[in-house]
Amino acid sequence: MIQPKHFSNIIDLNVPFSMHKKLKLYTGSSNPALAQDIADTLGVELQGLLIETFANGEIYCRYDESVRGADVFFIQSVVGENVNNMLMEVLIACDAAKRASCRTFCAVLPHYAYARQDRKASPREPITARLVANLLEAAGVDKVIAIDLHQGQLQGFFDIPVTHLTALPLFGEYYRGLGLDMNNTVVVSPDVGRAKAAKKLSDMLGCELAIAHKGRPKHNMAEVMAVIGNIEGKTCIINDDMIDTGGTLVGSINELKKMGAGDIYVSATHGIFSGPAVERLEGAPIVECVVTDAVPRVAAKGSEKIKFLSVANEISEAIYHVFTETSVSGMVGADLTL
């Protein structure tokens, strides 16, 4: 007769149960380079996940090893030409992990899709940012880690914990390193909605703040109507959460130049660079454009004006705190106010 093993032979009772937790790190198809940097920073292996597409376009996911009882962290920037496929990968990977008895599933979303559709600006419009939140929760996602959501109040669309990070400290450190004269520098908010974040960056740099007032006649198009603040002859730092087609941004840059702005620097967390965005930035009167690797670098390859900062350290630290169930309030890059 086979004798059952004694409980103490399986688990060391002197070690707290939390120490037996297992962290499993996976990546989707959109940004494997960032996922590998995060894995290297954490000192863990990026685990195997088979993702295939059927001939009719349907997506298939299967984990290469057991995830039973594990805390699964799935890294996916929901962005790109196949943005809807990237979102479906998150949902299907979560469903597969939950059905394989994982303990928790955390969606690490360096870019959160459909974030711009966060309200009804016109009749009969959807609030798609809320719809995506509902889909994630319905799939079984337990926690979300995101960086620079289009608006901070998107966290309220979730009934699960959201760890909201910001790249502002990275930009602050970068611009301080350039040696700019902060007495002659102004951070320019591209619109009123971004003013709070711009104020935070200007405080980090110890410089002035200006706010551009824009009208938006249609999607992906805006016109600068006025600027609140003094920009004449000053070095301007425009900071936004994303650059998509670049049409609005370049139009704002040209208007600022007409109003007497000096050198113009551009920064954004998410460099999506759809369509002619890179060409527009290359031809714009700016010194440079700095974005993060929260969005893959593919679209900006070959550009002389576009530079990248890595968010791997910030995301790695957030994953560590979420996994160990410790506070994120003290970490650099934790967004507690935006």
C-alpha positions in Angstrom: 0.0 0.0 0.0 1.3 3.5 -0.9 1.6 5.6 2.2 0.5 9.2 1.9 3.2 11.8 2.3 3.2 13.8 5.5 2.2 17.5 4.9 5.5 18.7 6.5 7.5 16.7 3.9 5.8 18.7 1.1 5.8 22.3 2.5 8.2 23.8 5.1 5.8 25.0 7.8 8.4 27.4 9.0 8.2 29.4 5.8 5.1 31.7 5.4 2.7 30.5 2.8 3.2 33.7 0.8 6.8 32.7 0.2 5.5 29.7 -1.9 3.8 32.0 -4.4 4.8 31.6 -8.0 5.3 34.4 -10.4 4.8 33.6 -14.1 5.7 36.3 -16.7 4.3 36.1 -20.2 4.0 38.3 -23.2 1.7 38.8 -26.1 2.6 39.6 -29.7 2.7 43.3 -29.6 5.8 44.3 -27.6 8.1 41.3 -26.8 11.2 43.5 -26.6 9.8 45.4 -23.6 8.6 42.2 -22.0 12.1 40.7 -22.2 13.6 43.9 -20.7 11.1 43.6 -17.8 12.0 39.9 -17.3 15.7 40.8 -17.3 15.1 43.5 -14.8 13.1 41.2 -12.5 15.6 38.4 -12.9 13.0 36.0 -14.0 12.5 33.9 -17.1 9.9 35.0 -19.7 7.7 31.9 -19.9 6.4 30.2 -22.9 3.0 30.9 -24.4 1.9 29.6 -27.8 -0.1 32.1 -29.7 -1.3 31.1 -33.2 -3.9 32.4 -35.6 -6.3 30.2 -37.5 -6.8 30.6 -41.3 -10.0 32.6 -40.6 -8.2 35.0 -38.2 -9.3 33.5 -34.9 -6.7 33.5 -32.2 -5.5 30.5 -30.2 -3.4 30.6 -26.9 -1.9 27.8 -24.9 0.5 27.9 -22.0 3.6 25.6 -22.4 3.7 24.7 -18.7 1.4 24.5 -15.7 0.2 27.8 -14.2 -1.8 26.2 -11.4 -1.7 28.4 -8.3 0.6 30.9 -10.0 0.3 34.7 -10.2 0.3 35.3 -14.0 1.5 38.7 -15.3 0.7 39.1 -19.0 2.5 42.0 -20.8 0.7 43.4 -23.8 0.7 46.9 -25.4 -2.7 47.0 -27.0 -1.7 49.0 -30.0 -0.7 48.7 -33.6 -2.4 48.0 -36.9 -4.0 44.8 -35.4 -5.0 46.6 -32.2 -8.2 44.5 -31.9 -6.2 41.3 -32.2 -3.8 42.5 -29.4 -6.9 43.1 -27.2 -8.2 39.6 -28.0 -4.9 38.1 -27.1 -5.2 39.5 -23.6 -8.7 38.2 -23.2 -8.0 34.7 -24.5 -4.7 34.4 -22.6 -6.6 35.3 -19.4 -9.3 32.8 -20.1 -6.7 30.1 -20.7 -4.9 30.9 -17.5 -8.1 31.0 -15.4 -9.2 27.6 -16.8 -5.8 26.2 -16.0 -6.3 27.3 -12.3 -3.9 30.2 -12.0 -4.2 32.1 -8.7 -4.4 35.6 -10.2 -4.1 37.1 -13.6 -2.7 40.6 -13.9 -2.9 42.4 -17.3 0.1 44.6 -17.7 -1.0 47.1 -20.3 1.8 49.7 -21.2 -0.7 51.1 -23.7 -4.5 50.9 -23.0 -6.5 50.7 -26.2 -9.6 52.9 -26.8 -8.6 55.2 -23.9 -9.5 58.3 -25.9 -13.2 57.3 -26.1 -13.8 57.9 -22.4 -16.9 60.0 -22.5 -19.8 60.9 -24.8 -18.6 64.0 -26.6 -21.5 63.8 -29.1 -24.9 62.1 -29.1 -25.1 58.3 -29.9 -21.4 57.7 -29.3 -19.9 54.8 -27.3 -17.8 55.0 -24.2 -15.4 52.4 -25.5 -12.8 52.8 -22.8 -15.4 51.5 -20.3 -16.3 48.7 -22.7 -12.7 47.5 -22.8 -12.6 47.6 -18.9 -15.8 45.5 -18.9 -14.3 43.0 -21.3 -11.1 42.6 -19.2 -13.2 42.0 -16.1 -15.5 39.6 -17.8 -12.5 37.6 -19.1 -11.4 37.2 -15.5 -8.6 39.7 -15.1 -7.9 40.3 -11.4 -5.5 43.3 -11.6 -4.3 45.8 -14.1 -1.0 47.7 -14.4 -1.1 50.6 -16.8 1.0 53.6 -17.6 -0.3 57.1 -18.4 -3.9 56.4 -19.2 -5.4 59.1 -21.4 -7.3 60.4 -18.3 -6.7 59.3 -14.8 -10.4 58.8 -14.1 -10.3 55.7 -16.4 -9.3 53.9 -13.2 -12.9 54.4 -12.1 -14.1 52.3 -15.0 -12.8 49.2 -13.2 -14.1 47.3 -10.2 -10.7 45.6 -9.8 -7.4 47.1 -8.6 -5.5 49.3 -11.1 -1.9 50.3 -10.6 -1.5 53.5 -12.6 2.1 54.5 -13.4 3.4 57.7 -15.1 6.5 58.4 -17.2 6.7 62.0 -16.0 9.7 61.3 -13.7 11.5 59.8 -16.7 10.9 62.9 -18.8 11.8 65.1 -15.9 15.1 63.4 -15.4 15.8 63.4 -19.1 15.2 67.2 -19.5 17.2 68.0 -16.4 20.1 66.0 -18.0 20.0 68.2 -21.1 21.2 71.2 -19.1 18.4 73.5 -20.3 18.1 77.0 -18.7 15.0 76.5 -16.6 14.6 80.2 -16.1 13.9 80.4 -19.9 11.9 77.2 -20.2 8.2 76.6 -20.2 6.2 73.3 -20.2 3.3 73.6 -22.6 0.2 71.6 -22.0 -1.3 70.7 -25.4 -4.8 71.1 -24.0 -6.7 71.9 -20.8 -7.2 68.2 -20.0 -3.4 67.6 -19.9 -2.8 70.7 -17.7 -2.4 68.9 -14.4 0.2 66.5 -15.8 2.0 69.5 -17.4 2.0 71.3 -14.0 3.5 68.2 -12.4 6.3 68.2 -15.0 7.0 71.9 -14.7 7.2 71.5 -10.9 9.8 68.7 -11.4 11.8 70.9 -13.7 11.3 74.2 -11.7 10.1 76.1 -14.8 7.0 77.9 -15.9 3.7 76.4 -17.3 1.6 77.4 -20.3 -1.6 75.9 -21.5 -2.8 75.7 -25.1 -6.5 76.1 -25.8 -7.6 74.0 -28.8 -10.7 73.5 -30.8 -11.3 70.1 -32.3 -13.5 70.1 -35.5 -13.2 66.4 -36.0 -11.2 63.3 -34.9 -7.4 63.5 -35.2 -7.6 67.2 -36.0 -7.3 70.2 -33.7 -6.6 73.9 -33.9 -4.8 76.0 -31.3 -7.0 79.0 -30.5 -4.9 80.6 -27.8 -2.1 80.0 -25.3 -2.4 80.9 -21.6 1.1 81.8 -20.4 4.3 83.4 -21.7 6.1 81.4 -24.4 7.7 84.2 -26.4 11.4 83.5 -26.9 11.3 80.6 -24.4 12.3 77.0 -24.8 9.0 75.0 -24.9 8.5 71.4 -23.8 5.3 69.9 -25.0 4.2 66.9 -23.1 1.3 64.6 -24.0 0.2 61.1 -23.2 0.3 60.0 -26.9 1.2 60.9 -30.4 -1.0 59.2 -33.0 -1.0 60.7 -36.5 0.9 63.8 -35.4 -1.4 66.2 -37.3 -2.7 67.9 -34.2 0.8 68.1 -32.6 2.5 69.5 -35.6 -0.2 72.1 -36.1 0.2 73.1 -32.5 4.0 73.4 -32.9 3.6 75.6 -36.0 1.2 77.9 -34.1 3.6 78.1 -31.1 6.3 79.1 -33.5 4.1 81.9 -35.0 3.5 83.1 -31.4 7.3 83.5 -30.9 8.3 80.3 -29.2 12.0 79.4 -29.1 13.3 75.9 -29.3 10.6 73.3 -29.0 11.0 69.8 -27.5 8.2 67.2 -27.7 7.7 64.3 -25.3 4.9 61.7 -25.0 4.5 58.4 -23.2 3.0 56.6 -26.2 4.5 57.1 -29.6 1.9 55.4 -31.8 3.0 57.1 -35.0 0.2 56.1 -37.3 0.3 57.0 -41.0 2.5 60.0 -41.8 3.3 60.9 -38.2 7.1 60.2 -38.4 7.4 62.2 -41.6 5.4 65.1 -40.1 7.7 65.2 -37.0 10.8 65.0 -39.2 9.6 68.1 -41.0 8.4 70.0 -38.0 10.4 72.8 -36.4 11.4 70.8 -33.2 14.7 69.9 -31.7 13.6 66.3 -30.9 10.7 64.1 -29.9 11.1 61.8 -26.9 8.8 58.8 -26.3 8.9 55.6 -24.3 9.1 52.0 -25.3 5.6 51.4 -23.9 4.7 51.2 -27.6 7.0 49.2 -29.9 9.7 51.2 -31.7 9.0 49.7 -35.1 7.1 52.7 -36.5 9.9 55.2 -35.6 12.8 53.3 -37.1 15.2 55.5 -39.0 14.0 58.7 -37.6 16.7 61.2 -36.5 14.5 63.3 -34.3 12.7 60.6 -32.3 14.4 59.2 -29.2 13.3 56.5 -26.7 13.3 56.1 -23.0 12.6 52.7 -21.4 9.8 52.2 -18.9 11.0 48.6 -18.1 12.3 49.6 -14.6 9.0 51.3 -13.6 6.9 48.4 -14.8 9.2 45.8 -13.2 9.0 47.6 -9.9 5.2 47.7 -10.1 5.1 44.0 -10.9 7.3 43.3 -7.9 5.1 45.3 -5.5 1.9 43.7 -6.8 3.3 40.2 -6.6 4.7 40.7 -3.0 1.6 42.6 -2.0 3.5 45.6 -0.8 2.7 49.3 -1.3 3.5 51.1 -4.6 3.0 54.6 -3.1 6.6 55.1 -2.5 8.0 54.0 -5.9 9.2 56.5 -8.5 6.6 56.7 -11.3 3.6 55.8 -9.2 0.8 58.1 -10.3 -1.1 58.9 -7.1 -2.6 62.3 -8.2 -3.2 62.5 -12.0 
